[in-house]
């Protein structure tokens, strides 16, 4: 105990001066008013408990009266049915021997149906014969053929009531075994022999319907209400797992009504005379004292309010002394949130605070210089990586083209040679692009046209290219040498593999979700979906299966515009392959 007290004192000693003053006054107010709160709680608690329990007792009396009347009305109505000659005729007749069997059955069914329709609490009604399989059933959906067998057994096990030969039982439903039902059985005697019973009427009232009578009690008191039989066995409860178990307050249930405090609960009960049932309510003492608790909370709020006012007054006394330190803490919080533009003022009293402010400002300046250097280095690294990838673009068809020009010139000096050389010159002029990394798509398309001139001369018009790009997209910026590797890929891997086949390549552009999508589609041999999926998933990582040129194009787009942009492969309706080039819309588009 001494060590704990010493620990608290040490913590108090480490507080700022204004915190110590505030703590002292708050403790003084709390200790003084704690005695007042305790006295109020003890005096008011007893009266409020008696008032709350009396209110619940009155509600119990009303509920039991209503439940008694409702059940009694159902019994009286069932007596009318059991005395109905049409019902008796049905139970006496046999399907095979009676000429009026269908009429008697229809009449009895109408009588039973009327009882169900006029009582919303009834779940089902049945007329069961003792000596035959025939029965009449209305109500819940028929989902089991065991109804007659189970109902006969339950009838034998049912207990008597104060209503003549009426018997009752609380069992699980035949059709819905996860629910409980109160079965009311009324035996029906022979039409001509009063002492002979030919069957019985069974009325099923779901436990959930009985529960509705007491489920609307005052929720603020948190009353746990349930029904027990005369032996204290629970027959209705919100918690279904407790149905069939014995109430822990069985010994308390004596007489017609009463209430008794058991441990931390007030137990209230009311008897249903005609059924030998008890309605039992368990009320936590704590919930009954909610009004007292409200008063206590109000007093505590007043105490806290007084403490807050005292704390404010204390802080006013020491605020000027601690203002420089508070400013430093606030500025540091802004720095931690990323604001590196904050600075400390130097107009504080005291050499130490001025020195602290100066050191803070110097620290922020140094951080800004360091951040600038890091950003610059990252930009340079990014440019170096881009230049490295850009430098790897070396058209590998160069020597084949020169050789083709050579043989063309030797053979017949055709003007095609001149055309081919011109196209090649234009191609390299656009490749260099005066050192630019990105160029308008109009220049890139011109580069594609020059490339196709060369290829069609090499392979005798191997591919026809249709460029369908709207003028609105001609200024879209694209990394240079983006389309040519894709066109080359379509020719060599999609079109050229078909002997004697002249392919077609379509280049289009469109805007989707504020992005520019340029599509290159061919009608070549295409690829399997597994190959396309593999390319799309690994195109950002070097892979022999993906191809060096494709990865280069994709990586350059990612470096320039971000990870949301690049190449995406898919099948097209012509059986070939389409590759989408996804670019940002940009300010110049």
C-alpha positions as CSV (number, residue, x, y, z in Angstrom):
1,X,0.0,0.0,0.0
2,X,2.8,2.4,0.9
3,X,4.6,1.6,-2.3
4,X,1.5,2.4,-4.4
5,X,1.0,5.7,-2.5
6,X,4.6,6.6,-3.1
7,X,4.2,5.9,-6.8
8,X,1.2,8.2,-7.0
9,X,3.1,10.9,-5.2
10,X,6.0,10.6,-7.6
11,X,3.6,11.0,-10.6
12,X,2.1,14.1,-9.0
13,X,5.5,15.6,-8.4
14,X,6.4,15.2,-12.1
15,X,3.3,17.2,-13.2
16,X,3.5,20.7,-14.4
17,X,2.7,23.4,-11.8
18,X,-0.7,24.2,-13.3
19,X,-1.7,20.5,-13.3
20,X,-0.7,20.2,-9.7
21,X,-2.9,23.1,-8.6
22,X,-5.9,21.8,-10.7
23,X,-5.5,18.2,-9.3
24,X,-5.5,19.5,-5.7
25,X,-8.7,21.5,-6.0
26,X,-10.5,18.7,-7.9
27,X,-9.6,16.2,-5.2
28,X,-10.8,18.6,-2.5
29,X,-14.2,19.0,-4.2
30,X,-14.6,15.3,-4.9
31,X,-13.9,14.2,-1.3
32,X,-16.3,16.9,0.1
33,X,-19.1,15.9,-2.1
34,X,-18.7,12.1,-2.0
35,X,-20.3,12.0,1.4
36,X,-23.3,14.0,0.1
37,X,-23.7,11.6,-2.9
38,X,-23.5,8.5,-0.6
39,X,-26.3,9.8,1.7
40,X,-28.6,10.7,-1.2
41,X,-28.1,7.3,-2.8
42,X,-29.0,5.4,0.4
43,X,-32.1,7.4,1.2
44,X,-33.5,7.6,-2.3
45,X,-32.6,4.0,-3.2
46,X,-35.1,2.3,-0.9
47,X,-38.1,4.4,-2.0
48,X,-37.4,4.1,-5.7
49,X,-37.0,0.3,-5.3
50,X,-40.4,-0.1,-3.7
51,X,-42.0,2.2,-6.3
52,X,-40.4,0.3,-9.2
53,X,-41.4,-3.2,-7.9
54,X,-44.9,-2.0,-7.2
55,X,-45.2,-0.7,-10.8
56,X,-44.1,-4.1,-12.2
57,X,-46.4,-6.0,-9.9
58,X,-49.3,-3.9,-11.3
59,X,-48.3,-4.7,-14.8
60,X,-48.1,-8.4,-13.9
61,X,-51.7,-8.4,-12.6
62,X,-52.9,-6.8,-15.8
63,X,-51.0,-9.2,-18.0
64,X,-52.2,-12.3,-16.1
65,X,-55.8,-11.1,-16.3
66,X,-55.5,-10.6,-20.1
67,X,-53.8,-14.0,-20.6
68,X,-56.4,-15.7,-18.4
69,X,-59.2,-14.2,-20.4
70,X,-57.7,-15.0,-23.8
71,X,-57.0,-18.6,-22.9
72,X,-60.4,-19.0,-21.3
73,X,-62.1,-17.6,-24.5
74,X,-60.2,-20.2,-26.6
75,X,-61.4,-23.0,-24.2
76,X,-65.0,-21.8,-24.5
77,X,-64.8,-21.6,-28.3
78,X,-63.2,-25.0,-28.4
79,X,-66.1,-26.3,-26.3
80,X,-68.5,-25.1,-29.0
81,X,-66.6,-27.1,-31.6
82,X,-66.4,-30.3,-29.5
83,X,-70.2,-30.1,-29.1
84,X,-70.8,-29.5,-32.8
85,X,-72.7,-32.4,-34.3
86,X,-70.8,-32.1,-37.6
87,X,-67.5,-32.6,-35.8
88,X,-68.9,-35.6,-34.0
89,X,-70.2,-37.1,-37.3
90,X,-66.7,-36.8,-38.8
91,X,-65.1,-38.6,-35.9
92,X,-67.7,-41.4,-35.9
93,X,-67.7,-42.0,-39.7
94,X,-65.4,-44.1,-41.8
95,X,-64.0,-43.1,-45.2
96,X,-65.0,-46.5,-46.6
97,X,-68.4,-47.1,-45.1
98,X,-69.9,-43.6,-44.7
99,X,-71.8,-42.2,-47.7
100,X,-71.7,-38.7,-46.2
101,X,-68.0,-38.9,-45.3
102,X,-66.9,-36.0,-47.7
103,X,-69.7,-33.8,-46.6
104,X,-69.1,-34.4,-42.9
105,X,-65.4,-33.8,-43.4
106,X,-66.1,-30.6,-45.2
107,X,-68.5,-29.4,-42.5
108,X,-66.1,-30.2,-39.7
109,X,-63.2,-28.6,-41.6
110,X,-65.3,-25.3,-41.9
111,X,-65.9,-25.3,-38.2
112,X,-62.2,-25.8,-37.4
113,X,-61.2,-23.2,-39.9
114,X,-63.6,-20.7,-38.4
115,X,-62.0,-21.1,-35.0
116,X,-58.5,-20.6,-36.5
117,X,-59.5,-17.5,-38.4
118,X,-61.1,-15.8,-35.4
119,X,-58.1,-16.4,-33.0
120,X,-54.8,-14.8,-34.1
121,X,-53.0,-16.5,-31.3
122,X,-53.7,-20.0,-32.5
123,X,-50.9,-21.6,-34.7
124,X,-52.8,-24.8,-35.7
125,X,-55.9,-26.9,-34.9
126,X,-56.5,-30.6,-35.5
127,X,-59.3,-33.1,-35.2
128,X,-57.8,-36.5,-34.4
129,X,-59.6,-39.8,-34.4
130,X,-58.7,-42.5,-31.9
131,X,-59.5,-45.5,-34.1
132,X,-58.6,-44.3,-37.6
133,X,-55.9,-42.5,-39.6
134,X,-58.3,-39.7,-40.7
135,X,-57.7,-36.3,-39.3
136,X,-58.4,-32.6,-40.0
137,X,-55.6,-30.2,-39.8
138,X,-55.5,-26.4,-40.4
139,X,-52.7,-23.9,-39.6
140,X,-49.0,-24.1,-40.0
141,X,-47.5,-25.8,-43.1
142,X,-47.8,-29.6,-43.0
143,X,-44.2,-30.8,-43.1
144,X,-44.3,-34.2,-41.3
145,X,-46.5,-37.3,-41.4
146,X,-45.8,-37.9,-37.7
147,X,-48.3,-35.4,-36.5
148,X,-51.1,-37.9,-35.6
149,X,-48.7,-40.3,-33.8
150,X,-46.9,-37.5,-31.9
151,X,-50.2,-35.8,-31.0
152,X,-51.7,-39.0,-29.6
153,X,-48.7,-39.5,-27.4
154,X,-48.7,-36.0,-26.2
155,X,-52.4,-36.3,-25.4
156,X,-51.7,-39.3,-23.2
157,X,-48.9,-37.3,-21.3
158,X,-50.9,-34.1,-21.0
159,X,-52.0,-32.8,-17.5
160,X,-55.5,-31.9,-16.5
161,X,-56.9,-28.4,-15.9
162,X,-59.8,-26.8,-14.1
163,X,-61.8,-26.7,-17.3
164,X,-63.6,-30.0,-17.2
165,X,-61.9,-32.7,-19.3
166,X,-59.5,-30.2,-20.9
167,X,-55.8,-31.2,-20.8
168,X,-52.7,-29.2,-21.7
169,X,-49.0,-29.9,-22.5
170,X,-46.0,-27.7,-23.4
171,X,-44.0,-29.5,-26.0
172,X,-41.8,-28.9,-29.0
173,X,-43.7,-28.5,-32.3
174,X,-43.9,-31.5,-34.6
175,X,-43.3,-29.4,-37.7
176,X,-40.8,-27.0,-36.2
177,X,-38.9,-28.8,-33.4
178,X,-36.9,-25.7,-32.6
179,X,-40.1,-24.0,-31.3
180,X,-42.4,-24.8,-28.4
181,X,-46.2,-24.9,-28.4
182,X,-48.9,-25.0,-25.8
183,X,-51.3,-27.8,-26.8
184,X,-54.9,-27.7,-25.5
185,X,-56.7,-31.0,-25.8
186,X,-60.5,-31.3,-25.7
187,X,-61.8,-34.9,-25.9
188,X,-65.0,-35.4,-28.0
189,X,-67.6,-38.0,-27.1
190,X,-69.8,-40.1,-29.3
191,X,-72.8,-38.4,-30.7
192,X,-75.0,-41.2,-29.2
193,X,-72.9,-42.4,-26.3
194,X,-71.8,-39.6,-23.9
195,X,-69.3,-41.9,-22.1
196,X,-67.5,-42.9,-25.3
197,X,-64.8,-40.7,-26.8
198,X,-64.2,-41.0,-30.5
199,X,-61.3,-38.4,-30.8
200,X,-60.2,-35.1,-29.6
201,X,-59.6,-31.5,-30.6
202,X,-56.1,-30.2,-30.3
203,X,-55.3,-26.4,-30.4
204,X,-51.7,-25.3,-30.7
205,X,-50.7,-21.9,-29.3
206,X,-47.1,-21.1,-30.1
207,X,-44.9,-20.2,-27.1
208,X,-43.9,-17.1,-29.0
209,X,-47.6,-16.0,-29.0
210,X,-47.8,-16.5,-25.3
211,X,-44.6,-14.6,-24.9
212,X,-46.1,-11.6,-26.6
213,X,-48.3,-11.0,-23.6
214,X,-45.4,-10.2,-21.3
215,X,-42.7,-9.0,-23.8
216,X,-43.8,-5.3,-23.6
217,X,-42.9,-4.7,-20.0
218,X,-40.8,-1.7,-19.0
219,X,-37.5,-2.2,-20.9
220,X,-35.8,0.4,-18.7
221,X,-36.0,-1.9,-15.7
222,X,-34.6,-4.8,-17.7
223,X,-37.2,-7.2,-16.4
224,X,-36.6,-10.8,-17.3
225,X,-40.0,-12.4,-17.5
226,X,-41.1,-16.0,-18.0
227,X,-43.9,-18.5,-17.2
228,X,-43.6,-21.5,-15.0
229,X,-46.0,-24.3,-14.2
230,X,-47.1,-25.1,-10.6
231,X,-43.9,-27.2,-10.1
232,X,-41.6,-24.3,-11.0
233,X,-40.7,-25.7,-14.5
234,X,-40.2,-22.9,-17.0
235,X,-42.7,-23.2,-19.9
236,X,-42.1,-19.9,-21.7
237,X,-39.0,-17.8,-21.8
238,X,-37.1,-15.4,-24.1
239,X,-34.2,-17.8,-23.9
240,X,-35.5,-21.1,-25.4
241,X,-32.7,-23.1,-23.9
242,X,-34.2,-22.5,-20.4
243,X,-37.7,-23.9,-21.4
244,X,-38.2,-27.2,-19.5
245,X,-35.6,-26.3,-16.8
246,X,-36.5,-25.5,-13.2
247,X,-36.7,-21.9,-12.1
248,X,-34.1,-21.0,-9.4
249,X,-36.8,-19.2,-7.5
250,X,-39.2,-22.2,-7.2
251,X,-39.3,-22.0,-3.4
252,X,-40.2,-18.3,-3.6
253,X,-43.4,-19.0,-5.6
254,X,-46.0,-19.1,-2.8
255,X,-49.6,-17.9,-2.9
256,X,-51.3,-15.8,-5.5
257,X,-48.6,-13.0,-5.8
258,X,-45.7,-11.5,-4.1
259,X,-42.2,-10.1,-4.3
260,X,-38.9,-10.9,-2.6
261,X,-35.3,-9.7,-2.9
262,X,-32.9,-12.6,-3.8
263,X,-29.2,-11.6,-3.8
264,X,-28.9,-8.7,-6.3
265,X,-32.4,-9.2,-7.9
266,X,-36.0,-8.5,-7.0
267,X,-38.2,-11.5,-7.8
268,X,-41.9,-10.6,-8.6
269,X,-44.6,-13.2,-9.4
270,X,-48.3,-13.5,-10.2
271,X,-50.4,-16.6,-10.4
272,X,-52.7,-17.6,-13.3
273,X,-55.4,-19.3,-11.2
274,X,-57.1,-21.3,-13.9
275,X,-53.9,-22.8,-15.1
276,X,-51.7,-23.1,-12.0
277,X,-49.1,-21.1,-13.8
278,X,-46.9,-18.4,-12.4
279,X,-45.6,-15.3,-14.2
280,X,-42.2,-14.6,-12.8
281,X,-40.1,-11.4,-13.2
282,X,-36.5,-10.9,-12.3
283,X,-35.4,-7.3,-12.0
284,X,-31.8,-6.4,-11.3
285,X,-31.6,-4.1,-8.3
286,X,-29.3,-1.9,-10.3
287,X,-31.9,-1.2,-13.0
288,X,-34.5,-0.3,-10.3
289,X,-32.2,2.4,-9.0
290,X,-31.8,4.0,-12.4
291,X,-33.6,7.2,-11.2
292,X,-31.3,7.4,-8.2
293,X,-28.4,6.8,-10.5
294,X,-29.6,9.7,-12.7
295,X,-29.5,12.0,-9.6
296,X,-26.1,10.7,-8.7
297,X,-24.9,11.3,-12.3
298,X,-26.3,14.9,-12.1
299,X,-24.5,15.6,-8.9
300,X,-21.3,14.1,-10.3
301,X,-21.7,16.3,-13.4
302,X,-22.0,19.3,-11.2
303,X,-18.9,18.3,-9.3
304,X,-17.0,17.8,-12.5
305,X,-18.3,21.2,-13.8
306,X,-17.1,22.9,-10.6
307,X,-13.7,21.1,-11.0
308,X,-13.5,22.3,-14.6
309,X,-14.1,25.9,-13.6
310,X,-11.5,25.6,-10.9
311,X,-9.1,24.1,-13.4
312,X,-9.7,26.9,-15.9
313,X,-9.0,29.5,-13.1
314,X,-5.8,27.7,-12.1
315,X,-4.6,27.5,-15.7
316,X,-5.2,31.2,-16.1
317,X,-2.8,31.9,-13.3
318,X,0.1,29.9,-14.9
319,X,-0.8,30.3,-18.5
320,X,1.7,33.1,-19.2
321,X,4.6,31.1,-17.7
322,X,3.9,28.1,-19.8
323,X,2.8,29.8,-23.1
324,X,6.2,29.4,-24.8
325,X,6.4,25.7,-24.0
326,X,2.8,25.2,-25.2
327,X,3.7,27.0,-28.5
328,X,6.7,24.7,-29.0
329,X,4.5,21.6,-28.4
330,X,1.9,22.9,-30.9
331,X,4.5,23.7,-33.6
332,X,6.1,20.2,-33.1
333,X,2.6,18.7,-33.6
334,X,2.3,20.6,-36.9
335,X,5.7,19.3,-38.0
336,X,4.7,15.8,-37.2
337,X,1.7,16.2,-39.5
338,X,4.0,17.2,-42.4
339,X,3.9,21.0,-42.2
340,X,7.6,22.1,-42.6
341,X,6.8,25.8,-43.0
342,X,6.1,26.5,-39.3
343,X,8.6,28.8,-37.5
344,X,8.9,29.9,-33.8
345,X,8.8,33.6,-32.8
346,X,11.7,35.0,-30.9
347,X,9.7,37.5,-28.8
348,X,9.7,35.4,-25.6
349,X,10.9,36.5,-22.2
350,X,13.9,34.5,-21.0
351,X,17.1,33.6,-22.7
352,X,16.3,29.8,-22.5
353,X,13.1,30.1,-24.5
354,X,14.7,32.3,-27.1
355,X,17.5,29.8,-27.5
356,X,14.9,27.0,-27.8
357,X,13.0,28.9,-30.5
358,X,16.2,29.5,-32.5
359,X,17.2,25.9,-32.3
360,X,13.7,24.8,-33.5
361,X,13.9,27.1,-36.5
362,X,17.4,25.9,-37.5
363,X,16.2,22.3,-37.2
364,X,13.3,22.9,-39.6
365,X,15.5,24.6,-42.1
366,X,17.9,21.7,-42.1
367,X,15.0,19.2,-42.5
368,X,13.8,21.3,-45.6
369,X,17.2,21.2,-47.1
370,X,17.5,17.5,-46.6
371,X,14.0,16.9,-48.1
372,X,14.9,18.9,-51.1
373,X,18.1,16.9,-51.7
374,X,16.2,13.6,-51.4
375,X,13.5,14.7,-53.9
376,X,16.2,15.9,-56.3
377,X,18.1,12.6,-56.0
378,X,14.9,10.6,-56.5
379,X,14.1,12.6,-59.6
380,X,17.6,12.0,-61.0
381,X,17.4,8.3,-60.2
382,X,14.0,8.1,-62.1
383,X,15.5,10.0,-65.1
384,X,18.5,7.7,-65.1
385,X,16.3,4.6,-65.1
386,X,14.2,6.1,-67.9
387,X,17.2,6.9,-69.9
388,X,18.6,3.4,-69.4
389,X,15.4,1.8,-70.6
390,X,15.2,4.3,-73.5
391,X,18.7,3.5,-74.6
392,X,17.8,-0.1,-74.9
393,X,15.5,0.5,-77.8
394,X,17.6,-0.6,-80.7
395,X,15.6,-1.6,-83.8
396,X,16.8,-5.1,-84.5
397,X,15.5,-5.1,-88.0
398,X,18.1,-2.5,-89.1
399,X,20.5,-4.9,-90.8
400,X,17.8,-6.8,-92.6
401,X,16.4,-3.6,-94.0
402,X,19.8,-2.4,-95.2
403,X,20.4,-5.8,-96.8
404,X,17.0,-5.6,-98.5
405,X,17.9,-2.1,-99.9
406,X,21.2,-3.5,-101.2
407,X,19.6,-6.4,-103.2
408,X,16.8,-4.2,-104.4
409,X,19.3,-1.8,-105.8
410,X,21.4,-4.5,-107.5
411,X,18.4,-6.2,-109.1
412,X,16.6,-3.5,-111.0
413,X,17.2,0.0,-109.5
414,X,13.5,0.3,-108.8
415,X,12.1,3.5,-107.2
416,X,11.0,1.4,-104.3
417,X,14.6,1.6,-103.1
418,X,14.3,5.3,-102.8
419,X,10.9,5.0,-101.1
420,X,12.3,2.5,-98.7
421,X,15.4,4.6,-97.9
422,X,13.2,7.6,-97.3
423,X,10.9,5.7,-95.0
424,X,13.9,4.4,-93.0
425,X,15.4,8.0,-92.7
426,X,12.0,9.3,-91.4
427,X,11.8,6.4,-89.0
428,X,15.2,7.3,-87.4
429,X,14.5,11.0,-87.4
430,X,11.3,10.4,-85.4
431,X,13.1,7.9,-83.1
432,X,15.5,10.5,-82.1
433,X,12.8,13.1,-81.6
434,X,15.4,15.7,-80.6
435,X,16.0,14.0,-77.2
436,X,12.4,14.1,-76.1
437,X,11.0,11.2,-74.0
438,X,7.4,11.7,-74.9
439,X,6.0,12.9,-78.2
440,X,2.4,13.6,-79.6
441,X,0.7,10.6,-80.9
442,X,0.6,12.2,-84.3
443,X,4.4,11.8,-84.6
444,X,4.2,8.3,-83.2
445,X,1.6,7.4,-85.9
446,X,3.8,8.9,-88.6
447,X,6.6,6.7,-87.3
448,X,4.3,3.6,-87.6
449,X,3.5,4.5,-91.2
450,X,7.2,4.7,-92.1
451,X,7.8,1.4,-90.3
452,X,5.0,-0.3,-92.3
453,X,6.3,1.0,-95.6
454,X,9.6,-0.8,-94.9
455,X,7.9,-4.0,-93.7
456,X,5.5,-4.2,-96.6
457,X,8.3,-3.8,-99.1
458,X,10.3,-6.5,-97.3
459,X,7.4,-9.0,-97.2
460,X,5.4,-8.1,-100.3
461,X,2.6,-6.2,-98.6
462,X,2.3,-8.5,-95.6
463,X,0.0,-6.3,-93.5
464,X,-2.5,-3.5,-94.1
465,X,-2.8,-1.0,-91.4
466,X,-5.9,1.2,-90.8
467,X,-5.3,4.1,-88.4
468,X,-8.6,5.4,-87.1
469,X,-7.6,8.1,-84.5
470,X,-9.7,11.2,-84.1
471,X,-8.0,14.6,-84.4
472,X,-8.9,15.3,-80.7
473,X,-6.4,12.6,-79.7
474,X,-3.5,13.6,-82.0
475,X,-2.0,15.7,-79.2
476,X,-2.0,13.0,-76.6
477,X,1.5,12.6,-75.3
478,X,3.0,9.1,-75.6
479,X,6.5,7.7,-74.9
480,X,8.3,7.5,-78.2
481,X,8.7,4.0,-79.8
482,X,5.6,2.7,-78.1
483,X,3.4,1.7,-81.0
484,X,6.2,0.4,-83.3
485,X,7.2,-2.6,-81.0
486,X,3.5,-3.5,-80.8
487,X,3.0,-3.3,-84.6
488,X,6.2,-5.4,-85.0
489,X,4.9,-8.0,-82.5
490,X,1.6,-8.3,-84.4
491,X,3.5,-8.8,-87.7
492,X,6.1,-11.3,-86.6
493,X,4.1,-13.3,-84.0
494,X,0.5,-12.9,-85.3
495,X,0.5,-12.4,-89.1
496,X,3.7,-13.6,-90.5
497,X,3.3,-17.1,-89.1
498,X,0.4,-17.7,-91.6
499,X,2.0,-18.6,-94.9
500,X,0.7,-16.4,-97.8
501,X,-1.6,-14.5,-95.5
502,X,-2.1,-10.8,-95.7
503,X,-3.0,-9.5,-92.3
504,X,-4.7,-6.3,-91.1
505,X,-3.8,-4.1,-88.1
506,X,-6.2,-1.5,-86.7
507,X,-5.1,1.4,-84.5
508,X,-7.8,3.3,-82.6
509,X,-8.1,5.7,-79.7
510,X,-10.8,6.5,-77.2
511,X,-11.3,8.1,-73.8
512,X,-12.5,5.9,-70.9
513,X,-12.9,7.2,-67.3
514,X,-10.7,10.3,-67.9
515,X,-8.0,8.0,-69.4
516,X,-6.8,7.7,-73.0
517,X,-6.9,4.2,-74.4
518,X,-5.0,3.5,-77.7
519,X,-5.7,0.0,-79.1
520,X,-3.6,-2.0,-81.5
521,X,-5.7,-4.9,-82.9
522,X,-4.6,-7.6,-85.4
523,X,-6.3,-10.5,-87.1
524,X,-3.3,-12.9,-86.7
525,X,-3.2,-16.3,-85.1
526,X,-3.9,-14.9,-81.6
527,X,-3.1,-16.4,-78.3
528,X,-4.8,-18.7,-75.7
529,X,-6.5,-17.0,-72.8
530,X,-3.9,-18.6,-70.4
531,X,-1.1,-16.9,-72.4
532,X,-2.8,-13.5,-72.3
533,X,-3.4,-13.8,-68.5
534,X,0.2,-14.8,-68.0
535,X,1.4,-11.8,-70.0
536,X,-0.8,-9.3,-68.2
537,X,0.2,-10.6,-64.8
538,X,4.0,-10.6,-65.5
539,X,4.5,-7.7,-67.9
540,X,5.9,-5.5,-65.1
541,X,8.6,-8.1,-64.3
542,X,11.2,-9.3,-66.8
543,X,10.2,-12.7,-68.2
544,X,11.4,-14.5,-71.3
545,X,7.8,-15.5,-72.0
546,X,6.6,-11.9,-72.0
547,X,9.3,-10.5,-74.3
548,X,11.8,-7.9,-73.8
549,X,10.3,-5.2,-76.1
550,X,6.9,-5.4,-74.5
551,X,8.3,-5.1,-71.0
552,X,10.4,-2.1,-72.1
553,X,7.3,-0.3,-73.4
554,X,5.2,-1.1,-70.4
555,X,8.0,-0.1,-67.9
556,X,8.6,3.2,-69.6
557,X,4.9,4.1,-69.4
558,X,4.9,3.2,-65.7
559,X,7.9,5.3,-64.9
560,X,6.5,8.3,-66.8
561,X,2.9,8.2,-65.6
562,X,2.6,5.8,-62.7
563,X,1.5,2.2,-62.0
564,X,-2.1,2.7,-63.2
565,X,-0.9,3.0,-66.8
566,X,0.7,0.7,-69.3
567,X,-0.2,-2.2,-71.6
568,X,-3.1,-4.6,-71.3
569,X,-3.6,-7.7,-73.6
570,X,-6.9,-9.3,-74.6
571,X,-8.5,-11.4,-77.4
572,X,-10.5,-9.7,-80.1
573,X,-13.5,-10.7,-82.3
574,X,-11.3,-11.5,-85.3
575,X,-9.4,-14.2,-83.5
576,X,-6.3,-12.1,-83.1
577,X,-4.9,-10.1,-80.3
578,X,-5.6,-6.6,-79.1
579,X,-3.3,-4.6,-76.8
580,X,-4.6,-1.5,-75.1
581,X,-2.1,1.3,-74.2
582,X,-3.6,3.2,-71.2
583,X,-2.3,6.8,-70.9
584,X,-3.4,9.7,-68.7
585,X,-5.6,12.3,-70.3
586,X,-3.2,15.1,-69.4
587,X,-3.6,18.9,-69.7
588,X,-2.7,19.0,-73.4
589,X,-5.3,16.4,-74.5
